Every structure is written in C-alpha cells, then in structure tokens.
Amino acid sequence: MKTNLLKLSSAFFALAISLSACTSGDKTTNTTDSVMADSSAVVALKPAGPPPEWGKTIKPEMQTVIEKLVSYGDQPLETLDPAAARKNHTPTDAVMDLVKQNEIKVPAPQVDTSGKDINVAGGKIHVRIYTPKAGNGPYPLIVYYHGGGFVIANLDVYNASAQGLAEQVNAVVVSVAYRLAPESKFPTAHDDAFAAYEWVVKNAVSLNGDPAKIAVVGESAGGNLAANVSITARDKNIMIPIHEVLIYPITQSNMDTESYKLYANAKPLNKAMMGWFTEKYLTTMIEAQNPKISLVNANLKGLPPTTIITAEIDPLHDDGTILANKLSDAGVKVNSRNYEGVTHEFFGMALVVPEAKAAQAYAAEQLKASFK
C-alpha cells in the first residue's frame, strides 16, 4: 500500500481542506443540494483521454485520478482473494503519484499522531489519534471509520480524511482500525466500531477531549458503521454522538437502484465489487436484510443531526439519498450534499479534486457548528 509514501503525503491533504468551502450558500434543516465546485482553486490536472463510458459527466481532475489508478494494471478486485485484493493500488496511491509528478509541495502537518491498541470482545484493535497542535484543549472529539467494504483498506489509505478533519475542525480524531472480513465476519466490524466509540467516551478527558462534544464520521462501509454507532448508543442509553457525517454510506442491500444501474461499471467502485464485499463480510445473504447492514430497515428515530455527502458517479449514490429521506421521515435533522462529476472515494482527494476540497470543508463546517 506504499505506507511510507502515505505517511509522507498525508499533510498536503490538510492544506487543501483548509481552503474555502464550496460556492453554494448556507443550508437549512433537511436540505439536499447538488454542488459543482470551483475548479480554479487547486492544481489543474488534465486527463489524457475522453471521459469513460460509465462517467460521461466526470470532472477532468477526477478523471485524471481514475486514469492513474487504471494505469497500474491491477486485476479487478472482485476476481481476487482478500489477501491479494489488499495489495491492489488504491485511489490514495493514484493521488500521491499525481502529487509527486506535479511537484506539489507537502506542508508540515498541523497535528500530532499517536497509536493505541484497545481491548474489544475477542481481541484488540488499533486506533490512530490525531491531536491538533493549535490550542490547548480540551478539543471536540471525532470518531472516524474508514471505508473498504468491511474487507480491504486501512488507516493509512484513509489518513487524509482523518487528518484533514482534525486540522480543519481543530478536533481530536480517533481513527478506528476495526477487524476486517472474511477473517472477522459480520457483525465484528460493527461491534468493534461501537467498542471504539465507547472507549472514546470513557477516555475523552485523557485524550484532551471534551466528553460533551463527540461526533462520528465514516466513509462508505465506515459510514454504515458510524450510523450504527449512533443507533447502538441510543439503544444502550449511552451518550449519543452530537453529530454524524456519513460519506457515501452503505445503507441498504438492493443493488438494483438507479445509481447501481447507471454506474455498474464505474471506478473505483462498481456493482461487482459491492457483491464481492457483501459475500466476504456476511455469513449468509439473509444477513443483508439485517438493520445493521440495511440501515433503511432500522429504527432511525432519535438519532443525532446528520450530514450526508454523496458522489454523482457512484453506485452508492442512491443509498445516501434513500437514507437521507428515511432519516427525515423519522424526524432527524438532515443536511445532504451531492457532488457532481466525481466518483466514490473522492472525499480524500482534496488537493487535486476541487469537489473533495469543497466536501471536506462542508463536513468540517457542519461539525464545527454542532460543537458550538
């Protein structure tokens, strides 16, 4: 996964997200917006070829990242076993290589990082803690869950998102390395996610955090986990997160939605990969209807204010919009934004994709407002 380069390059993402937010104005309760970002604010990247058949509306910068990812020549993930799939290049690798090729300067990080192993049922998991260098605390706390379909990826692959949020919100971020499938089947990742949240609640003061200001954020599979944490906290009468940010979350098991049809062959996520992830994480397909997987089947009443971020060119686009509607129907305050011309995984690409810069700034804005 090119871990050393990931660590070296993590800081540049934080600089990108500290820039201005997207061009649309403030939003009110239960709103959904589609956003086109200003492409002049980042290094201009130009694709080598025409837009792909599966993404005719793709933005040039996003297409350049996808072209770089394709150039590695990896075998399709859904044709591999999990061990081999975890060795495939990631969108983060593509962004890092574009940064190197375009000689983009890497600024110094504005956070200190540390690691800790915490006890969970059946073993231990690792968390990475990002603490701002600015200010003295106590800081707000964000528990962050990475993506990867419950099967692939790690804290390094999603370092840019976690570090960026810590720097822009000026919050302590605890990024959770929950156990992966198929070595650890459903509901292990979900149980680990809540155990990590509970650990943060109990150890907020020692983390130089404010125990009254804790939010959850997750991308893709991590978005599913973050929402489940809020549900479980409510059901167990444990402090509910102040806010949740769900970024292109997995929210249901129906792979015949309009976005699944339109973007069945998209990159970096396609319909076949989602089937592969589901098969690897679940023991039986009956579990796909479990409310932990299909959040749309869950009791959503009493959940915290929620921000949902979706990408236009993404099989999971409709998952996010369906959940937004379900949450709103349940009386939850929801703000959502869709970013046009970008794909799944765009959120961590802030220095090279304008929409990512805008989305990260929007997420940070929502979190900061919730912490006031």
C-alpha positions as CSV (number, residue, x, y, z in Angstrom):
1,M,0.0,0.0,0.0
2,K,3.1,2.2,-0.1
3,T,2.7,3.1,3.6
4,N,5.8,5.2,3.8
5,L,4.7,7.5,1.0
6,L,1.2,7.6,2.5
7,K,2.6,8.9,5.8
8,L,4.8,11.4,3.9
9,S,2.0,12.8,1.8
10,S,-0.7,13.0,4.4
11,A,0.0,16.6,5.3
12,F,-0.8,18.0,1.9
13,F,-4.4,17.0,2.2
14,A,-4.8,19.1,5.3
15,L,-3.6,22.2,3.5
16,A,-6.1,21.6,0.7
17,I,-9.1,21.3,3.0
18,S,-8.2,24.5,4.9
19,L,-9.1,26.5,1.8
20,S,-12.5,27.9,1.1
21,A,-15.7,25.8,1.0
22,C,-17.9,25.2,-1.9
23,T,-19.7,28.1,-3.7
24,S,-23.3,27.4,-2.6
25,G,-24.7,29.2,0.5
26,D,-25.7,28.0,3.9
27,K,-28.3,25.3,4.1
28,T,-31.3,24.8,6.4
29,T,-32.8,21.8,8.1
30,N,-33.5,18.8,5.9
31,T,-32.0,20.1,2.7
32,T,-30.4,18.3,-0.2
33,D,-28.1,20.1,-2.6
34,S,-26.1,19.2,-5.7
35,V,-22.8,21.0,-5.8
36,M,-20.4,21.9,-8.5
37,A,-17.1,23.1,-7.1
38,D,-14.8,25.8,-8.4
39,S,-12.0,24.1,-10.2
40,S,-9.7,27.1,-10.2
41,A,-8.7,26.6,-6.5
42,V,-6.4,23.6,-6.9
43,V,-3.7,22.4,-9.2
44,A,-5.2,21.8,-12.7
45,L,-4.9,18.2,-13.8
46,K,-5.8,17.3,-17.4
47,P,-6.9,13.8,-18.4
48,A,-5.1,12.0,-21.2
49,G,-8.3,10.6,-22.9
50,P,-12.0,11.1,-23.3
51,P,-14.4,10.6,-20.4
52,P,-15.1,6.9,-19.7
53,E,-18.4,5.4,-20.9
54,W,-19.6,4.9,-17.4
55,G,-18.9,8.5,-16.4
56,K,-19.6,11.0,-19.2
57,T,-20.0,13.8,-16.7
58,I,-16.7,13.2,-14.8
59,K,-14.7,16.2,-14.0
60,P,-11.2,16.5,-15.5
61,E,-9.3,16.3,-12.2
62,M,-11.4,13.3,-11.1
63,Q,-10.8,11.6,-14.4
64,T,-7.0,12.1,-14.1
65,V,-7.1,10.3,-10.8
66,I,-9.0,7.4,-12.3
67,E,-6.7,7.2,-15.3
68,K,-3.7,7.0,-12.9
69,L,-5.4,4.3,-10.9
70,V,-6.2,2.3,-14.1
71,S,-2.6,2.7,-15.3
72,Y,-1.3,0.4,-12.5
73,G,-2.9,-2.6,-14.3
74,D,-4.2,-4.3,-11.2
75,Q,-6.6,-7.2,-11.6
76,P,-10.2,-6.5,-10.9
77,L,-10.7,-6.7,-7.1
78,E,-13.7,-8.9,-7.4
79,T,-11.6,-11.6,-9.1
80,L,-9.1,-11.8,-6.3
81,D,-9.0,-13.3,-2.8
82,P,-9.0,-10.8,0.0
83,A,-5.2,-11.0,0.7
84,A,-4.4,-10.2,-2.9
85,A,-7.1,-7.5,-3.1
86,R,-5.5,-5.7,-0.2
87,K,-2.3,-5.4,-2.3
88,N,-4.1,-3.6,-5.2
89,H,-3.3,0.0,-5.7
90,T,-5.8,2.4,-4.1
91,P,-7.2,5.8,-5.1
92,T,-4.9,7.3,-2.5
93,D,-1.9,5.8,-4.3
94,A,-3.1,7.5,-7.5
95,V,-3.4,10.8,-5.8
96,M,0.0,10.5,-4.2
97,D,1.7,9.7,-7.5
98,L,-0.1,12.7,-9.2
99,V,1.2,14.9,-6.4
100,K,4.7,13.7,-7.0
101,Q,4.5,14.1,-10.7
102,N,3.2,17.6,-10.4
103,E,5.7,18.5,-7.8
104,I,3.0,19.7,-5.3
105,K,4.7,20.9,-2.1
106,V,3.9,18.9,1.1
107,P,3.4,21.2,4.1
108,A,4.0,20.3,7.6
109,P,1.2,18.6,9.4
110,Q,-0.8,20.6,11.9
111,V,-1.5,17.6,14.2
112,D,0.5,15.1,16.3
113,T,-0.4,11.5,15.8
114,S,-0.1,8.5,18.2
115,G,-1.4,5.0,18.2
116,K,-3.0,2.8,20.8
117,D,-4.4,-0.7,21.0
118,I,-7.7,-1.1,22.8
119,N,-9.5,-4.1,24.1
120,V,-12.6,-5.4,22.3
121,A,-14.6,-8.6,22.5
122,G,-12.4,-11.4,21.2
123,G,-9.2,-9.4,20.8
124,K,-7.7,-6.0,20.3
125,I,-8.0,-3.3,17.7
126,H,-5.7,-0.3,16.9
127,V,-6.7,3.3,16.8
128,R,-4.8,6.3,15.5
129,I,-5.2,9.5,17.4
130,Y,-4.8,12.9,15.7
131,T,-4.3,15.8,18.2
132,P,-4.2,19.4,16.9
133,K,-1.1,21.4,17.5
134,A,-3.1,24.6,17.7
135,G,-4.7,25.5,21.1
136,N,-4.5,23.7,24.4
137,G,-7.8,21.8,24.5
138,P,-10.0,20.2,25.6
139,Y,-10.9,19.7,22.0
140,P,-14.0,18.3,20.5
141,L,-13.7,14.6,19.5
142,I,-14.5,12.8,16.3
143,V,-14.5,9.0,16.0
144,Y,-13.7,8.2,12.3
145,Y,-14.4,4.9,10.5
146,H,-12.6,4.2,7.2
147,G,-14.1,2.5,4.1
148,G,-13.2,-0.6,2.2
149,G,-16.4,-2.7,2.1
150,F,-15.5,-4.2,5.5
151,V,-12.8,-6.2,3.7
152,I,-9.9,-4.0,2.4
153,A,-8.1,-0.7,3.2
154,N,-6.6,0.6,6.5
155,L,-5.8,3.7,8.4
156,D,-3.1,4.8,6.0
157,V,-5.4,4.6,3.0
158,Y,-7.8,7.0,4.7
159,N,-5.3,9.1,6.6
160,A,-6.0,12.2,4.5
161,S,-9.7,12.3,5.6
162,A,-9.0,11.7,9.3
163,Q,-6.1,14.2,9.4
164,G,-7.9,16.8,7.4
165,L,-10.9,16.7,9.7
166,A,-8.7,17.0,12.7
167,E,-6.9,20.0,11.3
168,Q,-9.9,21.9,9.9
169,V,-12.3,21.3,12.8
170,N,-9.4,21.6,15.4
171,A,-10.6,18.4,17.0
172,V,-9.1,15.2,18.3
173,V,-9.8,12.5,15.7
174,V,-9.7,8.8,16.7
175,S,-9.5,6.7,13.5
176,V,-10.5,3.1,14.1
177,A,-8.9,0.0,12.6
178,Y,-11.8,-2.3,13.1
179,R,-11.2,-6.0,12.2
180,L,-11.8,-7.0,8.5
181,A,-13.6,-9.8,6.8
182,P,-13.5,-12.6,5.9
183,E,-11.2,-13.3,8.8
184,S,-13.8,-11.5,11.0
185,K,-17.3,-11.9,9.8
186,F,-20.5,-9.8,10.5
187,P,-21.1,-8.3,12.9
188,T,-17.5,-8.0,14.1
189,A,-16.7,-4.7,12.4
190,H,-19.9,-3.2,13.8
191,D,-19.1,-4.5,17.3
192,D,-15.6,-3.1,17.0
193,A,-16.9,0.3,15.8
194,F,-19.1,0.7,18.9
195,A,-16.4,-0.6,21.3
196,A,-14.1,2.1,19.9
197,Y,-16.8,4.8,20.4
198,E,-17.4,3.6,23.9
199,W,-13.7,3.7,24.6
200,V,-13.5,7.3,23.4
201,V,-16.5,8.3,25.6
202,K,-14.8,6.8,28.6
203,N,-11.4,8.2,27.9
204,A,-12.3,11.6,26.5
205,V,-10.5,13.5,29.2
206,S,-7.3,11.6,28.9
207,L,-7.4,12.3,25.1
208,N,-7.5,16.0,25.9
209,G,-11.1,16.0,24.6
210,D,-14.4,17.4,25.7
211,P,-16.6,14.4,26.7
212,A,-19.7,16.5,25.9
213,K,-18.6,17.0,22.3
214,I,-18.2,13.8,20.5
215,A,-19.2,13.2,16.8
216,V,-18.9,10.2,14.4
217,V,-17.8,10.3,10.8
218,G,-17.4,7.5,8.3
219,E,-16.8,6.8,4.6
220,S,-18.6,4.1,2.6
221,A,-18.6,1.0,4.9
222,G,-17.4,3.3,7.6
223,G,-20.5,5.5,7.0
224,N,-22.6,2.5,7.8
225,L,-20.6,1.8,10.9
226,A,-20.9,5.4,12.1
227,A,-24.7,5.4,11.7
228,N,-24.8,2.1,13.6
229,V,-22.8,3.6,16.4
230,S,-25.4,6.3,16.9
231,I,-28.2,3.7,16.8
232,T,-26.4,1.4,19.3
233,A,-25.6,4.3,21.6
234,R,-29.3,5.3,21.6
235,D,-30.4,1.7,22.3
236,K,-27.9,1.2,25.1
237,N,-28.6,4.6,26.8
238,I,-25.0,5.7,26.2
239,M,-24.2,9.2,25.2
240,I,-25.4,9.7,21.6
241,P,-22.9,11.4,19.3
242,I,-23.6,15.1,18.9
243,H,-23.5,14.8,15.1
244,E,-22.8,12.2,12.4
245,V,-21.3,12.7,9.0
246,L,-22.0,9.8,6.6
247,I,-19.9,10.0,3.4
248,Y,-21.4,7.9,0.5
249,P,-22.5,5.3,3.1
250,I,-23.7,1.7,2.5
251,T,-27.3,1.9,3.7
252,Q,-29.2,-1.0,2.0
253,S,-28.7,-4.2,0.1
254,N,-30.7,-3.6,-3.0
255,M,-28.2,-3.5,-5.9
256,D,-30.9,-2.6,-8.5
257,T,-31.3,1.1,-7.6
258,E,-30.9,3.6,-10.4
259,S,-27.4,4.6,-9.4
260,Y,-26.3,0.9,-9.3
261,K,-27.7,0.6,-12.9
262,L,-26.1,3.8,-14.2
263,Y,-22.7,3.2,-12.6
264,A,-22.5,-0.6,-12.5
265,N,-19.1,-0.4,-14.2
266,A,-17.7,2.7,-12.5
267,K,-14.3,3.1,-10.9
268,P,-13.0,2.8,-8.3
269,L,-16.2,1.1,-7.0
270,N,-18.6,-1.0,-9.2
271,K,-21.5,-3.2,-8.7
272,A,-19.5,-6.4,-8.9
273,M,-17.2,-5.2,-6.1
274,M,-20.2,-4.5,-3.9
275,G,-21.3,-8.1,-4.4
276,W,-17.8,-9.3,-3.5
277,F,-17.7,-7.2,-0.3
278,T,-21.1,-8.5,0.7
279,E,-20.2,-12.1,0.2
280,K,-16.9,-11.7,2.2
281,Y,-18.4,-9.9,5.2
282,L,-21.7,-11.8,5.6
283,T,-22.1,-15.4,6.5
284,T,-25.4,-15.8,4.7
285,M,-27.2,-13.4,2.3
286,I,-30.1,-13.3,4.7
287,E,-27.9,-11.1,6.9
288,A,-28.1,-8.4,4.2
289,Q,-31.5,-7.5,5.4
290,N,-30.3,-7.0,9.0
291,P,-30.9,-3.4,10.0
292,K,-27.2,-3.1,10.8
293,I,-26.4,-3.6,7.1
294,S,-29.7,-2.2,5.6
295,L,-30.0,0.9,7.7
296,V,-33.2,1.7,5.9
297,N,-34.8,-1.1,7.9
298,A,-33.6,0.3,11.2
299,N,-35.4,2.4,13.7
300,L,-33.9,5.8,13.0
301,K,-35.9,7.9,15.5
302,G,-33.9,9.9,18.0
303,L,-30.6,9.9,16.1
304,P,-28.4,12.9,16.1
305,P,-28.4,15.6,13.4
306,T,-26.9,14.0,10.3
307,T,-24.8,15.3,7.3
308,I,-24.8,13.0,4.3
309,I,-22.3,13.5,1.4
310,T,-22.8,11.7,-1.9
311,A,-20.9,11.5,-5.2
312,E,-22.8,11.6,-8.5
313,I,-20.8,8.9,-10.3
314,D,-21.2,6.2,-7.6
315,P,-23.3,3.0,-7.3
316,L,-23.9,4.1,-3.7
317,H,-25.3,7.5,-4.6
318,D,-28.9,6.4,-4.1
319,D,-28.0,4.7,-0.8
320,G,-27.2,8.1,0.6
321,T,-30.3,9.8,-0.7
322,I,-32.6,6.9,0.4
323,L,-31.2,7.1,3.9
324,A,-31.5,10.9,4.0
325,N,-35.2,10.6,3.2
326,K,-35.7,7.9,5.8
327,L,-33.9,9.9,8.5
328,S,-36.0,13.0,7.7
329,D,-39.2,10.9,7.9
330,A,-38.1,9.7,11.3
331,G,-37.8,13.3,12.5
332,V,-34.0,13.6,12.3
333,K,-32.4,16.8,11.1
334,V,-30.6,16.1,7.9
335,N,-28.4,18.1,5.6
336,S,-27.1,16.5,2.5
337,R,-25.0,17.5,-0.5
338,N,-24.2,15.7,-3.7
339,Y,-21.0,16.5,-5.6
340,E,-21.3,16.3,-9.3
341,G,-18.7,14.8,-11.7
342,V,-16.9,12.8,-9.0
343,T,-16.8,9.2,-8.0
344,H,-16.8,7.1,-4.9
345,E,-13.7,7.7,-2.7
346,F,-13.4,11.4,-3.9
347,F,-13.5,12.8,-0.4
348,G,-9.9,12.2,0.5
349,M,-8.5,13.9,-2.7
350,A,-8.7,17.5,-1.6
351,L,-5.5,18.8,-3.2
352,V,-6.2,17.6,-6.7
353,V,-10.0,17.4,-6.9
354,P,-11.9,20.6,-6.2
355,E,-15.1,18.8,-5.2
356,A,-13.1,17.0,-2.5
357,K,-11.9,20.3,-1.1
358,A,-15.4,21.6,-1.0
359,A,-16.8,18.4,0.6
360,Q,-14.2,18.3,3.3
361,A,-14.8,22.0,4.1
362,Y,-18.6,21.4,4.2
363,A,-18.2,18.4,6.6
364,A,-15.9,20.5,8.8
365,E,-18.4,23.3,8.8
366,Q,-21.2,21.0,9.9
367,L,-19.1,19.5,12.6
368,K,-17.9,22.9,14.0
369,A,-21.5,24.1,14.1
370,S,-22.6,21.1,16.0
371,F,-19.8,21.6,18.6
372,K,-20.8,25.1,19.5
